[in-house]
Amino acid sequence: MHSQCLLESYQIINAINASQDYADYVFLENRKPKGLEHFYGLLYAIKNNKIIKIAYKKFTDNEASEKKLLPRALKEAKDRWYLIAEDTQSRQIKIYGLDRIGELEITKTHFRKSQY
């Protein structure tokens, strides 16, 4: 499924690039990214076992709270991306919607994989 979505996106980009006046024929939706601005940084932190700090706003809250996490994986579900991470305070594995992460700080502190 993931490779199919990538292929479709690639085909759309190629079709738009091939047409100089695509704006007259293709009407793209004006939308905000769904948290993908932090995707590369999160992937880097996961691969390099870096502790991260995020400003996270729950769906039910009006204000963001700071979380210190041990990031484990990224997962796509129903066209949304999620971070799977261990909360350093509760030591529980939790899931965070990428579209709810306001700020990301990748610390210089490493953690050992055996910690999770």
Number of C-alpha atoms within 10 A of each C-alpha: 6 7 8 9 11 11 12 11 12 12 12 12 11 11 12 15 11 10 11 9 10 13 10 7 9 10 8 8 6 6 6 8 9 15 16 16 15 17 15 10 15 23 16 14 22 20 12 14 18 21 21 22 17 18 17 21 18 14 10 6 9 8 10 16 13 14 15 18 22 26 28 19 15 18 12 12 7 5 7 13 18 21 21 19 23 20 16 13 9 8 13 12 15 14 16 16 20 23 18 17 23 16 13 17 15 17 12 11 9 14 14 10 10 5 8 13
